[in-house]
Amino acid sequence: MSPLVYLISAVSIVCWIMVLIKLFKKEGVGLGILGIICGLYTFIWGWLNHKKQNLTIVMIVWSVAAVVMGITNASMMKDLPY
């Protein structure tokens, strides 16, 4: 794997944890656990509440990381032998 993949993964995990902390504080344990189980819920909640929770920069970074990860994975798929 490319070191870029590891870097992007680390950035995504840090952003997820930052949003997850806000999610736990704002919504409580039940939805916080849902955010742990389903990262997509955390991502959507972060975008829906980015202004109220001061998460705009974190959500932009997380979104860019997700797009770059998708492009990186797609470019790696073309190199598969089948």
mmCIF file of the N, C-alpha and C atoms, coordinates in Angstrom:
data_MODEL
# 
_entry.id   MODEL 
# 
loop_
_atom_site.group_PDB 
_atom_site.id 
_atom_site.type_symbol 
_atom_site.label_atom_id 
_atom_site.label_alt_id 
_atom_site.label_comp_id 
_atom_site.label_asym_id 
_atom_site.label_entity_id 
_atom_site.label_seq_id 
_atom_site.pdbx_PDB_ins_code 
_atom_site.Cartn_x 
_atom_site.Cartn_y 
_atom_site.Cartn_z 
_atom_site.occupancy 
_atom_site.B_iso_or_equiv 
_atom_site.pdbx_formal_charge 
_atom_site.auth_seq_id 
_atom_site.auth_comp_id 
_atom_site.auth_asym_id 
_atom_site.auth_atom_id 
_atom_site.pdbx_PDB_model_num 
ATOM 1   N N  . MET A 1 1  ? 0.829   -1.190 0.000   1.00 0.00 ? 1  MET A N  1 
ATOM 2   C CA . MET A 1 1  ? 0.000   0.000  0.000   1.00 0.00 ? 1  MET A CA 1 
ATOM 3   C C  . MET A 1 1  ? 0.868   1.246  0.000   1.00 0.00 ? 1  MET A C  1 
ATOM 4   N N  . SER A 1 2  ? 0.322   2.253  -0.558  1.00 0.00 ? 2  SER A N  1 
ATOM 5   C CA . SER A 1 2  ? 1.021   3.524  -0.650  1.00 0.00 ? 2  SER A CA 1 
ATOM 6   C C  . SER A 1 2  ? 1.015   4.251  0.700   1.00 0.00 ? 2  SER A C  1 
ATOM 7   N N  . PRO A 1 3  ? 2.087   4.944  1.022   1.00 0.00 ? 3  PRO A N  1 
ATOM 8   C CA . PRO A 1 3  ? 2.090   5.740  2.259   1.00 0.00 ? 3  PRO A CA 1 
ATOM 9   C C  . PRO A 1 3  ? 0.976   6.799  2.264   1.00 0.00 ? 3  PRO A C  1 
ATOM 10  N N  . LEU A 1 4  ? 0.558   7.223  1.070   1.00 0.00 ? 4  LEU A N  1 
ATOM 11  C CA . LEU A 1 4  ? -0.543  8.174  0.971   1.00 0.00 ? 4  LEU A CA 1 
ATOM 12  C C  . LEU A 1 4  ? -1.823  7.595  1.564   1.00 0.00 ? 4  LEU A C  1 
ATOM 13  N N  . VAL A 1 5  ? -2.059  6.320  1.346   1.00 0.00 ? 5  VAL A N  1 
ATOM 14  C CA . VAL A 1 5  ? -3.247  5.668  1.885   1.00 0.00 ? 5  VAL A CA 1 
ATOM 15  C C  . VAL A 1 5  ? -3.212  5.689  3.414   1.00 0.00 ? 5  VAL A C  1 
ATOM 16  N N  . TYR A 1 6  ? -2.054  5.421  3.994   1.00 0.00 ? 6  TYR A N  1 
ATOM 17  C CA . TYR A 1 6  ? -1.929  5.448  5.453   1.00 0.00 ? 6  TYR A CA 1 
ATOM 18  C C  . TYR A 1 6  ? -2.150  6.856  6.002   1.00 0.00 ? 6  TYR A C  1 
ATOM 19  N N  . LEU A 1 7  ? -1.617  7.846  5.333   1.00 0.00 ? 7  LEU A N  1 
ATOM 20  C CA . LEU A 1 7  ? -1.774  9.231  5.773   1.00 0.00 ? 7  LEU A CA 1 
ATOM 21  C C  . LEU A 1 7  ? -3.238  9.665  5.703   1.00 0.00 ? 7  LEU A C  1 
ATOM 22  N N  . ILE A 1 8  ? -3.892  9.363  4.600   1.00 0.00 ? 8  ILE A N  1 
ATOM 23  C CA . ILE A 1 8  ? -5.296  9.736  4.436   1.00 0.00 ? 8  ILE A CA 1 
ATOM 24  C C  . ILE A 1 8  ? -6.164  8.996  5.447   1.00 0.00 ? 8  ILE A C  1 
ATOM 25  N N  . SER A 1 9  ? -5.857  7.742  5.700   1.00 0.00 ? 9  SER A N  1 
ATOM 26  C CA . SER A 1 9  ? -6.606  6.978  6.695   1.00 0.00 ? 9  SER A CA 1 
ATOM 27  C C  . SER A 1 9  ? -6.453  7.589  8.085   1.00 0.00 ? 9  SER A C  1 
ATOM 28  N N  . ALA A 1 10 ? -5.250  7.997  8.419   1.00 0.00 ? 10 ALA A N  1 
ATOM 29  C CA . ALA A 1 10 ? -5.018  8.629  9.727   1.00 0.00 ? 10 ALA A CA 1 
ATOM 30  C C  . ALA A 1 10 ? -5.787  9.938  9.844   1.00 0.00 ? 10 ALA A C  1 
ATOM 31  N N  . VAL A 1 11 ? -5.790  10.730 8.789   1.00 0.00 ? 11 VAL A N  1 
ATOM 32  C CA . VAL A 1 11 ? -6.538  11.990 8.801   1.00 0.00 ? 11 VAL A CA 1 
ATOM 33  C C  . VAL A 1 11 ? -8.025  11.717 8.975   1.00 0.00 ? 11 VAL A C  1 
ATOM 34  N N  . SER A 1 12 ? -8.543  10.727 8.280   1.00 0.00 ? 12 SER A N  1 
ATOM 35  C CA . SER A 1 12 ? -9.962  10.385 8.386   1.00 0.00 ? 12 SER A CA 1 
ATOM 36  C C  . SER A 1 12 ? -10.323 9.926  9.796   1.00 0.00 ? 12 SER A C  1 
ATOM 37  N N  . ILE A 1 13 ? -9.469  9.115  10.391  1.00 0.00 ? 13 ILE A N  1 
ATOM 38  C CA . ILE A 1 13 ? -9.744  8.617  11.741  1.00 0.00 ? 13 ILE A CA 1 
ATOM 39  C C  . ILE A 1 13 ? -9.726  9.759  12.752  1.00 0.00 ? 13 ILE A C  1 
ATOM 40  N N  . VAL A 1 14 ? -8.774  10.669 12.625  1.00 0.00 ? 14 VAL A N  1 
ATOM 41  C CA . VAL A 1 14 ? -8.704  11.817 13.540  1.00 0.00 ? 14 VAL A CA 1 
ATOM 42  C C  . VAL A 1 14 ? -9.959  12.679 13.392  1.00 0.00 ? 14 VAL A C  1 
ATOM 43  N N  . CYS A 1 15 ? -10.384 12.938 12.172  1.00 0.00 ? 15 CYS A N  1 
ATOM 44  C CA . CYS A 1 15 ? -11.603 13.728 11.954  1.00 0.00 ? 15 CYS A CA 1 
ATOM 45  C C  . CYS A 1 15 ? -12.821 13.009 12.531  1.00 0.00 ? 15 CYS A C  1 
ATOM 46  N N  . TRP A 1 16 ? -12.917 11.717 12.314  1.00 0.00 ? 16 TRP A N  1 
ATOM 47  C CA . TRP A 1 16 ? -14.032 10.925 12.842  1.00 0.00 ? 16 TRP A CA 1 
ATOM 48  C C  . TRP A 1 16 ? -14.081 11.026 14.363  1.00 0.00 ? 16 TRP A C  1 
ATOM 49  N N  . ILE A 1 17 ? -12.933 10.906 15.011  1.00 0.00 ? 17 ILE A N  1 
ATOM 50  C CA . ILE A 1 17 ? -12.885 10.980 16.477  1.00 0.00 ? 17 ILE A CA 1 
ATOM 51  C C  . ILE A 1 17 ? -13.295 12.369 16.955  1.00 0.00 ? 17 ILE A C  1 
ATOM 52  N N  . MET A 1 18 ? -12.848 13.411 16.266  1.00 0.00 ? 18 MET A N  1 
ATOM 53  C CA . MET A 1 18 ? -13.212 14.768 16.669  1.00 0.00 ? 18 MET A CA 1 
ATOM 54  C C  . MET A 1 18 ? -14.721 14.992 16.570  1.00 0.00 ? 18 MET A C  1 
ATOM 55  N N  . VAL A 1 19 ? -15.326 14.522 15.493  1.00 0.00 ? 19 VAL A N  1 
ATOM 56  C CA . VAL A 1 19 ? -16.777 14.658 15.329  1.00 0.00 ? 19 VAL A CA 1 
ATOM 57  C C  . VAL A 1 19 ? -17.497 13.757 16.326  1.00 0.00 ? 19 VAL A C  1 
ATOM 58  N N  . LEU A 1 20 ? -16.963 12.585 16.565  1.00 0.00 ? 20 LEU A N  1 
ATOM 59  C CA . LEU A 1 20 ? -17.574 11.652 17.498  1.00 0.00 ? 20 LEU A CA 1 
ATOM 60  C C  . LEU A 1 20 ? -17.613 12.226 18.919  1.00 0.00 ? 20 LEU A C  1 
ATOM 61  N N  . ILE A 1 21 ? -16.578 12.923 19.320  1.00 0.00 ? 21 ILE A N  1 
ATOM 62  C CA . ILE A 1 21 ? -16.560 13.555 20.642  1.00 0.00 ? 21 ILE A CA 1 
ATOM 63  C C  . ILE A 1 21 ? -17.681 14.585 20.744  1.00 0.00 ? 21 ILE A C  1 
ATOM 64  N N  . LYS A 1 22 ? -17.849 15.402 19.724  1.00 0.00 ? 22 LYS A N  1 
ATOM 65  C CA . LYS A 1 22 ? -18.938 16.390 19.713  1.00 0.00 ? 22 LYS A CA 1 
ATOM 66  C C  . LYS A 1 22 ? -20.292 15.694 19.716  1.00 0.00 ? 22 LYS A C  1 
ATOM 67  N N  . LEU A 1 23 ? -20.401 14.588 18.975  1.00 0.00 ? 23 LEU A N  1 
ATOM 68  C CA . LEU A 1 23 ? -21.645 13.830 18.909  1.00 0.00 ? 23 LEU A CA 1 
ATOM 69  C C  . LEU A 1 23 ? -22.026 13.292 20.287  1.00 0.00 ? 23 LEU A C  1 
ATOM 70  N N  . PHE A 1 24 ? -21.075 12.715 20.992  1.00 0.00 ? 24 PHE A N  1 
ATOM 71  C CA . PHE A 1 24 ? -21.337 12.218 22.341  1.00 0.00 ? 24 PHE A CA 1 
ATOM 72  C C  . PHE A 1 24 ? -21.783 13.348 23.265  1.00 0.00 ? 24 PHE A C  1 
ATOM 73  N N  . LYS A 1 25 ? -21.113 14.493 23.198  1.00 0.00 ? 25 LYS A N  1 
ATOM 74  C CA . LYS A 1 25 ? -21.460 15.615 24.075  1.00 0.00 ? 25 LYS A CA 1 
ATOM 75  C C  . LYS A 1 25 ? -22.841 16.170 23.776  1.00 0.00 ? 25 LYS A C  1 
ATOM 76  N N  . LYS A 1 26 ? -23.193 16.258 22.496  1.00 0.00 ? 26 LYS A N  1 
ATOM 77  C CA . LYS A 1 26 ? -24.454 16.877 22.097  1.00 0.00 ? 26 LYS A CA 1 
ATOM 78  C C  . LYS A 1 26 ? -25.635 15.920 22.164  1.00 0.00 ? 26 LYS A C  1 
ATOM 79  N N  . GLU A 1 27 ? -25.463 14.699 21.703  1.00 0.00 ? 27 GLU A N  1 
ATOM 80  C CA . GLU A 1 27 ? -26.588 13.777 21.533  1.00 0.00 ? 27 GLU A CA 1 
ATOM 81  C C  . GLU A 1 27 ? -26.666 12.676 22.585  1.00 0.00 ? 27 GLU A C  1 
ATOM 82  N N  . GLY A 1 28 ? -25.616 12.472 23.346  1.00 0.00 ? 28 GLY A N  1 
ATOM 83  C CA . GLY A 1 28 ? -25.665 11.454 24.388  1.00 0.00 ? 28 GLY A CA 1 
ATOM 84  C C  . GLY A 1 28 ? -25.039 10.135 23.968  1.00 0.00 ? 28 GLY A C  1 
ATOM 85  N N  . VAL A 1 29 ? -25.118 9.195  24.890  1.00 0.00 ? 29 VAL A N  1 
ATOM 86  C CA . VAL A 1 29 ? -24.439 7.912  24.708  1.00 0.00 ? 29 VAL A CA 1 
ATOM 87  C C  . VAL A 1 29 ? -25.054 7.066  23.600  1.00 0.00 ? 29 VAL A C  1 
ATOM 88  N N  . GLY A 1 30 ? -26.370 7.034  23.504  1.00 0.00 ? 30 GLY A N  1 
ATOM 89  C CA . GLY A 1 30 ? -27.037 6.184  22.516  1.00 0.00 ? 30 GLY A CA 1 
ATOM 90  C C  . GLY A 1 30 ? -26.622 6.497  21.093  1.00 0.00 ? 30 GLY A C  1 
ATOM 91  N N  . LEU A 1 31 ? -26.729 7.754  20.716  1.00 0.00 ? 31 LEU A N  1 
ATOM 92  C CA . LEU A 1 31 ? -26.343 8.136  19.354  1.00 0.00 ? 31 LEU A CA 1 
ATOM 93  C C  . LEU A 1 31 ? -24.827 8.157  19.196  1.00 0.00 ? 31 LEU A C  1 
ATOM 94  N N  . GLY A 1 32 ? -24.100 8.355  20.289  1.00 0.00 ? 32 GLY A N  1 
ATOM 95  C CA . GLY A 1 32 ? -22.644 8.273  20.230  1.00 0.00 ? 32 GLY A CA 1 
ATOM 96  C C  . GLY A 1 32 ? -22.191 6.866  19.882  1.00 0.00 ? 32 GLY A C  1 
ATOM 97  N N  . ILE A 1 33 ? -22.829 5.876  20.484  1.00 0.00 ? 33 ILE A N  1 
ATOM 98  C CA . ILE A 1 33 ? -22.508 4.477  20.163  1.00 0.00 ? 33 ILE A CA 1 
ATOM 99  C C  . ILE A 1 33 ? -22.887 4.169  18.717  1.00 0.00 ? 33 ILE A C  1 
ATOM 100 N N  . LEU A 1 34 ? -24.011 4.711  18.266  1.00 0.00 ? 34 LEU A N  1 
ATOM 101 C CA . LEU A 1 34 ? -24.380 4.545  16.855  1.00 0.00 ? 34 LEU A CA 1 
ATOM 102 C C  . LEU A 1 34 ? -23.311 5.146  15.953  1.00 0.00 ? 34 LEU A C  1 
ATOM 103 N N  . GLY A 1 35 ? -22.739 6.270  16.377  1.00 0.00 ? 35 GLY A N  1 
ATOM 104 C CA . GLY A 1 35 ? -21.666 6.901  15.617  1.00 0.00 ? 35 GLY A CA 1 
ATOM 105 C C  . GLY A 1 35 ? -20.405 6.061  15.566  1.00 0.00 ? 35 GLY A C  1 
ATOM 106 N N  . ILE A 1 36 ? -20.154 5.283  16.625  1.00 0.00 ? 36 ILE A N  1 
ATOM 107 C CA . ILE A 1 36 ? -19.013 4.362  16.619  1.00 0.00 ? 36 ILE A CA 1 
ATOM 108 C C  . ILE A 1 36 ? -19.273 3.203  15.668  1.00 0.00 ? 36 ILE A C  1 
ATOM 109 N N  . ILE A 1 37 ? -20.477 2.665  15.727  1.00 0.00 ? 37 ILE A N  1 
ATOM 110 C CA . ILE A 1 37 ? -20.829 1.505  14.903  1.00 0.00 ? 37 ILE A CA 1 
ATOM 111 C C  . ILE A 1 37 ? -20.933 1.887  13.425  1.00 0.00 ? 37 ILE A C  1 
ATOM 112 N N  . CYS A 1 38 ? -21.525 3.041  13.166  1.00 0.00 ? 38 CYS A N  1 
ATOM 113 C CA . CYS A 1 38 ? -21.761 3.468  11.781  1.00 0.00 ? 38 CYS A CA 1 
ATOM 114 C C  . CYS A 1 38 ? -21.112 4.832  11.557  1.00 0.00 ? 38 CYS A C  1 
ATOM 115 N N  . GLY A 1 39 ? -19.939 4.817  10.958  1.00 0.00 ? 39 GLY A N  1 
ATOM 116 C CA . GLY A 1 39 ? -19.211 6.051  10.700  1.00 0.00 ? 39 GLY A CA 1 
ATOM 117 C C  . GLY A 1 39 ? -19.946 6.982  9.757   1.00 0.00 ? 39 GLY A C  1 
ATOM 118 N N  . LEU A 1 40 ? -20.780 6.429  8.877   1.00 0.00 ? 40 LEU A N  1 
ATOM 119 C CA . LEU A 1 40 ? -21.549 7.261  7.962   1.00 0.00 ? 40 LEU A CA 1 
ATOM 120 C C  . LEU A 1 40 ? -22.512 8.159  8.729   1.00 0.00 ? 40 LEU A C  1 
ATOM 121 N N  . TYR A 1 41 ? -23.107 7.639  9.812   1.00 0.00 ? 41 TYR A N  1 
ATOM 122 C CA . TYR A 1 41 ? -23.986 8.463  10.652  1.00 0.00 ? 41 TYR A CA 1 
ATOM 123 C C  . TYR A 1 41 ? -23.204 9.638  11.236  1.00 0.00 ? 41 TYR A C  1 
ATOM 124 N N  . THR A 1 42 ? -22.002 9.382  11.712  1.00 0.00 ? 42 THR A N  1 
ATOM 125 C CA . THR A 1 42 ? -21.169 10.434 12.279  1.00 0.00 ? 42 THR A CA 1 
ATOM 126 C C  . THR A 1 42 ? -20.857 11.481 11.215  1.00 0.00 ? 42 THR A C  1 
ATOM 127 N N  . PHE A 1 43 ? -20.542 11.035 10.010  1.00 0.00 ? 43 PHE A N  1 
ATOM 128 C CA . PHE A 1 43 ? -20.224 11.945 8.910   1.00 0.00 ? 43 PHE A CA 1 
ATOM 129 C C  . PHE A 1 43 ? -21.433 12.823 8.577   1.00 0.00 ? 43 PHE A C  1 
ATOM 130 N N  . ILE A 1 44 ? -22.595 12.223 8.439   1.00 0.00 ? 44 ILE A N  1 
ATOM 131 C CA . ILE A 1 44 ? -23.810 12.978 8.106   1.00 0.00 ? 44 ILE A CA 1 
ATOM 132 C C  . ILE A 1 44 ? -24.173 13.932 9.242   1.00 0.00 ? 44 ILE A C  1 
ATOM 133 N N  . TRP A 1 45 ? -24.114 13.446 10.484  1.00 0.00 ? 45 TRP A N  1 
ATOM 134 C CA . TRP A 1 45 ? -24.413 14.303 11.633  1.00 0.00 ? 45 TRP A CA 1 
ATOM 135 C C  . TRP A 1 45 ? -23.453 15.486 11.676  1.00 0.00 ? 45 TRP A C  1 
ATOM 136 N N  . GLY A 1 46 ? -22.194 15.253 11.373  1.00 0.00 ? 46 GLY A N  1 
ATOM 137 C CA . GLY A 1 46 ? -21.213 16.326 11.364  1.00 0.00 ? 46 GLY A CA 1 
ATOM 138 C C  . GLY A 1 46 ? -21.547 17.406 10.352  1.00 0.00 ? 46 GLY A C  1 
ATOM 139 N N  . TRP A 1 47 ? -21.966 16.999 9.148   1.00 0.00 ? 47 TRP A N  1 
ATOM 140 C CA . TRP A 1 47 ? -22.326 17.996 8.149   1.00 0.00 ? 47 TRP A CA 1 
ATOM 141 C C  . TRP A 1 47 ? -23.619 18.711 8.512   1.00 0.00 ? 47 TRP A C  1 
ATOM 142 N N  . LEU A 1 48 ? -24.567 18.011 9.090   1.00 0.00 ? 48 LEU A N  1 
ATOM 143 C CA . LEU A 1 48 ? -25.826 18.660 9.465   1.00 0.00 ? 48 LEU A CA 1 
ATOM 144 C C  . LEU A 1 48 ? -25.642 19.652 10.612  1.00 0.00 ? 48 LEU A C  1 
ATOM 145 N N  . ASN A 1 49 ? -24.641 19.445 11.439  1.00 0.00 ? 49 ASN A N  1 
ATOM 146 C CA . ASN A 1 49 ? -24.428 20.288 12.621  1.00 0.00 ? 49 ASN A CA 1 
ATOM 147 C C  . ASN A 1 49 ? -23.099 21.037 12.585  1.00 0.00 ? 49 ASN A C  1 
ATOM 148 N N  . HIS A 1 50 ? -22.478 21.164 11.437  1.00 0.00 ? 50 HIS A N  1 
ATOM 149 C CA . HIS A 1 50 ? -21.128 21.737 11.376  1.00 0.00 ? 50 HIS A CA 1 
ATOM 150 C C  . HIS A 1 50 ? -21.069 23.184 11.842  1.00 0.00 ? 50 HIS A C  1 
ATOM 151 N N  . LYS A 1 51 ? -22.108 23.972 11.591  1.00 0.00 ? 51 LYS A N  1 
ATOM 152 C CA . LYS A 1 51 ? -22.070 25.367 12.021  1.00 0.00 ? 51 LYS A CA 1 
ATOM 153 C C  . LYS A 1 51 ? -22.320 25.488 13.523  1.00 0.00 ? 51 LYS A C  1 
ATOM 154 N N  . LYS A 1 52 ? -23.289 24.740 14.030  1.00 0.00 ? 52 LYS A N  1 
ATOM 155 C CA . LYS A 1 52 ? -23.610 24.815 15.457  1.00 0.00 ? 52 LYS A CA 1 
ATOM 156 C C  . LYS A 1 52 ? -22.482 24.291 16.331  1.00 0.00 ? 52 LYS A C  1 
ATOM 157 N N  . GLN A 1 53 ? -21.752 23.288 15.837  1.00 0.00 ? 53 GLN A N  1 
ATOM 158 C CA . GLN A 1 53 ? -20.714 22.639 16.632  1.00 0.00 ? 53 GLN A CA 1 
ATOM 159 C C  . GLN A 1 53 ? -19.301 23.092 16.257  1.00 0.00 ? 53 GLN A C  1 
ATOM 160 N N  . ASN A 1 54 ? -19.177 24.081 15.381  1.00 0.00 ? 54 ASN A N  1 
ATOM 161 C CA . ASN A 1 54 ? -17.873 24.580 14.918  1.00 0.00 ? 54 ASN A CA 1 
ATOM 162 C C  . ASN A 1 54 ? -17.010 23.461 14.328  1.00 0.00 ? 54 ASN A C  1 
ATOM 163 N N  . LEU A 1 55 ? -17.603 22.721 13.412  1.00 0.00 ? 55 LEU A N  1 
ATOM 164 C CA . LEU A 1 55 ? -16.923 21.586 12.784  1.00 0.00 ? 55 LEU A CA 1 
ATOM 165 C C  . LEU A 1 55 ? -16.678 21.790 11.289  1.00 0.00 ? 55 LEU A C  1 
ATOM 166 N N  . THR A 1 56 ? -16.819 22.991 10.796  1.00 0.00 ? 56 THR A N  1 
ATOM 167 C CA . THR A 1 56 ? -16.739 23.217 9.358   1.00 0.00 ? 56 THR A CA 1 
ATOM 168 C C  . THR A 1 56 ? -15.392 22.782 8.781   1.00 0.00 ? 56 THR A C  1 
ATOM 169 N N  . ILE A 1 57 ? -14.303 23.208 9.381   1.00 0.00 ? 57 ILE A N  1 
ATOM 170 C CA . ILE A 1 57 ? -12.967 22.850 8.876   1.00 0.00 ? 57 ILE A CA 1 
ATOM 171 C C  . ILE A 1 57 ? -12.748 21.344 8.970   1.00 0.00 ? 57 ILE A C  1 
ATOM 172 N N  . VAL A 1 58 ? -13.153 20.745 10.083  1.00 0.00 ? 58 VAL A N  1 
ATOM 173 C CA . VAL A 1 58 ? -12.987 19.299 10.263  1.00 0.00 ? 58 VAL A CA 1 
ATOM 174 C C  . VAL A 1 58 ? -13.773 18.542 9.201   1.00 0.00 ? 58 VAL A C  1 
ATOM 175 N N  . MET A 1 59 ? -14.989 18.977 8.925   1.00 0.00 ? 59 MET A N  1 
ATOM 176 C CA . MET A 1 59 ? -15.815 18.280 7.941   1.00 0.00 ? 59 MET A CA 1 
ATOM 177 C C  . MET A 1 59 ? -15.268 18.456 6.521   1.00 0.00 ? 59 MET A C  1 
ATOM 178 N N  . ILE A 1 60 ? -14.729 19.626 6.225   1.00 0.00 ? 60 ILE A N  1 
ATOM 179 C CA . ILE A 1 60 ? -14.124 19.829 4.900   1.00 0.00 ? 60 ILE A CA 1 
ATOM 180 C C  . ILE A 1 60 ? -12.905 18.918 4.748   1.00 0.00 ? 60 ILE A C  1 
ATOM 181 N N  . VAL A 1 61 ? -12.057 18.863 5.768   1.00 0.00 ? 61 VAL A N  1 
ATOM 182 C CA . VAL A 1 61 ? -10.870 18.003 5.715   1.00 0.00 ? 61 VAL A CA 1 
ATOM 183 C C  . VAL A 1 61 ? -11.291 16.549 5.569   1.00 0.00 ? 61 VAL A C  1 
ATOM 184 N N  . TRP A 1 62 ? -12.299 16.121 6.345   1.00 0.00 ? 62 TRP A N  1 
ATOM 185 C CA . TRP A 1 62 ? -12.769 14.737 6.288   1.00 0.00 ? 62 TRP A CA 1 
ATOM 186 C C  . TRP A 1 62 ? -13.343 14.426 4.907   1.00 0.00 ? 62 TRP A C  1 
ATOM 187 N N  . SER A 1 63 ? -14.094 15.345 4.335   1.00 0.00 ? 63 SER A N  1 
ATOM 188 C CA . SER A 1 63 ? -14.673 15.131 3.002   1.00 0.00 ? 63 SER A CA 1 
ATOM 189 C C  . SER A 1 63 ? -13.594 15.031 1.929   1.00 0.00 ? 63 SER A C  1 
ATOM 190 N N  . VAL A 1 64 ? -12.615 15.918 1.996   1.00 0.00 ? 64 VAL A N  1 
ATOM 191 C CA . VAL A 1 64 ? -11.513 15.872 1.020   1.00 0.00 ? 64 VAL A CA 1 
ATOM 192 C C  . VAL A 1 64 ? -10.743 14.563 1.170   1.00 0.00 ? 64 VAL A C  1 
ATOM 193 N N  . ALA A 1 65 ? -10.512 14.148 2.408   1.00 0.00 ? 65 ALA A N  1 
ATOM 194 C CA . ALA A 1 65 ? -9.812  12.880 2.642   1.00 0.00 ? 65 ALA A CA 1 
ATOM 195 C C  . ALA A 1 65 ? -10.600 11.708 2.061   1.00 0.00 ? 65 ALA A C  1 
ATOM 196 N N  . ALA A 1 66 ? -11.912 11.734 2.208   1.00 0.00 ? 66 ALA A N  1 
ATOM 197 C CA . ALA A 1 66 ? -12.741 10.652 1.668   1.00 0.00 ? 66 ALA A CA 1 
ATOM 198 C C  . ALA A 1 66 ? -12.677 10.606 0.147   1.00 0.00 ? 66 ALA A C  1 
ATOM 199 N N  . VAL A 1 67 ? -12.722 11.771 -0.477  1.00 0.00 ? 67 VAL A N  1 
ATOM 200 C CA . VAL A 1 67 ? -12.655 11.826 -1.945  1.00 0.00 ? 67 VAL A CA 1 
ATOM 201 C C  . VAL A 1 67 ? -11.289 11.357 -2.434  1.00 0.00 ? 67 VAL A C  1 
ATOM 202 N N  . VAL A 1 68 ? -10.230 11.835 -1.793  1.00 0.00 ? 68 VAL A N  1 
ATOM 203 C CA . VAL A 1 68 ? -8.875  11.433 -2.199  1.00 0.00 ? 68 VAL A CA 1 
ATOM 204 C C  . VAL A 1 68 ? -8.690  9.933  -1.988  1.00 0.00 ? 68 VAL A C  1 
ATOM 205 N N  . MET A 1 69 ? -9.237  9.396  -0.898  1.00 0.00 ? 69 MET A N  1 
ATOM 206 C CA . MET A 1 69 ? -9.144  7.950  -0.649  1.00 0.00 ? 69 MET A CA 1 
ATOM 207 C C  . MET A 1 69 ? -9.878  7.169  -1.748  1.00 0.00 ? 69 MET A C  1 
ATOM 208 N N  . GLY A 1 70 ? -11.039 7.660  -2.145  1.00 0.00 ? 70 GLY A N  1 
ATOM 209 C CA . GLY A 1 70 ? -11.767 7.002  -3.227  1.00 0.00 ? 70 GLY A CA 1 
ATOM 210 C C  . GLY A 1 70 ? -11.002 7.021  -4.536  1.00 0.00 ? 70 GLY A C  1 
ATOM 211 N N  . ILE A 1 71 ? -10.410 8.145  -4.859  1.00 0.00 ? 71 ILE A N  1 
ATOM 212 C CA . ILE A 1 71 ? -9.617  8.254  -6.092  1.00 0.00 ? 71 ILE A CA 1 
ATOM 213 C C  . ILE A 1 71 ? -8.389  7.354  -6.011  1.00 0.00 ? 71 ILE A C  1 
ATOM 214 N N  . THR A 1 72 ? -7.731  7.341  -4.854  1.00 0.00 ? 72 THR A N  1 
ATOM 215 C CA . THR A 1 72 ? -6.548  6.497  -4.677  1.00 0.00 ? 72 THR A CA 1 
ATOM 216 C C  . THR A 1 72 ? -6.906  5.024  -4.809  1.00 0.00 ? 72 THR A C  1 
ATOM 217 N N  . ASN A 1 73 ? -8.003  4.617  -4.179  1.00 0.00 ? 73 ASN A N  1 
ATOM 218 C CA . ASN A 1 73 ? -8.424  3.219  -4.278  1.00 0.00 ? 73 ASN A CA 1 
ATOM 219 C C  . ASN A 1 73 ? -8.800  2.847  -5.709  1.00 0.00 ? 73 ASN A C  1 
ATOM 220 N N  . ALA A 1 74 ? -9.472  3.753  -6.400  1.00 0.00 ? 74 ALA A N  1 
ATOM 221 C CA . ALA A 1 74 ? -9.849  3.475  -7.784  1.00 0.00 ? 74 ALA A CA 1 
ATOM 222 C C  . ALA A 1 74 ? -8.616  3.354  -8.674  1.00 0.00 ? 74 ALA A C  1 
ATOM 223 N N  . SER A 1 75 ? -7.623  4.194  -8.422  1.00 0.00 ? 75 SER A N  1 
ATOM 224 C CA . SER A 1 75 ? -6.418  4.109  -9.252  1.00 0.00 ? 75 SER A CA 1 
ATOM 225 C C  . SER A 1 75 ? -5.621  2.837  -8.947  1.00 0.00 ? 75 SER A C  1 
ATOM 226 N N  . MET A 1 76 ? -5.715  2.353  -7.718  1.00 0.00 ? 76 MET A N  1 
ATOM 227 C CA . MET A 1 76 ? -5.038  1.111  -7.374  1.00 0.00 ? 76 MET A CA 1 
ATOM 228 C C  . MET A 1 76 ? -5.751  -0.102 -7.956  1.00 0.00 ? 76 MET A C  1 
ATOM 229 N N  . MET A 1 77 ? -7.047  0.002  -8.190  1.00 0.00 ? 77 MET A N  1 
ATOM 230 C CA . MET A 1 77 ? -7.832  -1.110 -8.742  1.00 0.00 ? 77 MET A CA 1 
ATOM 231 C C  . MET A 1 77 ? -7.413  -1.423 -10.174 1.00 0.00 ? 77 MET A C  1 
ATOM 232 N N  . LYS A 1 78 ? -7.004  -0.419 -10.930 1.00 0.00 ? 78 LYS A N  1 
ATOM 233 C CA . LYS A 1 78 ? -6.638  -0.662 -12.332 1.00 0.00 ? 78 LYS A CA 1 
ATOM 234 C C  . LYS A 1 78 ? -5.363  -1.487 -12.453 1.00 0.00 ? 78 LYS A C  1 
ATOM 235 N N  . ASP A 1 79 ? -4.583  -1.540 -11.367 1.00 0.00 ? 79 ASP A N  1 
ATOM 236 C CA . ASP A 1 79 ? -3.346  -2.300 -11.395 1.00 0.00 ? 79 ASP A CA 1 
ATOM 237 C C  . ASP A 1 79 ? -3.510  -3.766 -11.009 1.00 0.00 ? 79 ASP A C  1 
ATOM 238 N N  . LEU A 1 80 ? -4.739  -4.177 -10.683 1.00 0.00 ? 80 LEU A N  1 
ATOM 239 C CA . LEU A 1 80 ? -4.973  -5.564 -10.333 1.00 0.00 ? 80 LEU A CA 1 
ATOM 240 C C  . LEU A 1 80 ? -4.829  -6.462 -11.553 1.00 0.00 ? 80 LEU A C  1 
ATOM 241 N N  . PRO A 1 81 ? -4.384  -7.692 -11.357 1.00 0.00 ? 81 PRO A N  1 
ATOM 242 C CA . PRO A 1 81 ? -4.109  -8.557 -12.504 1.00 0.00 ? 81 PRO A CA 1 
ATOM 243 C C  . PRO A 1 81 ? -5.347  -9.100 -13.214 1.00 0.00 ? 81 PRO A C  1 
ATOM 244 N N  . TYR A 1 82 ? -6.522  -8.919 -12.712 1.00 0.00 ? 82 TYR A N  1 
ATOM 245 C CA . TYR A 1 82 ? -7.701  -9.467 -13.375 1.00 0.00 ? 82 TYR A CA 1 
ATOM 246 C C  . TYR A 1 82 ? -8.598  -8.430 -13.931 1.00 0.00 ? 82 TYR A C  1 
# 
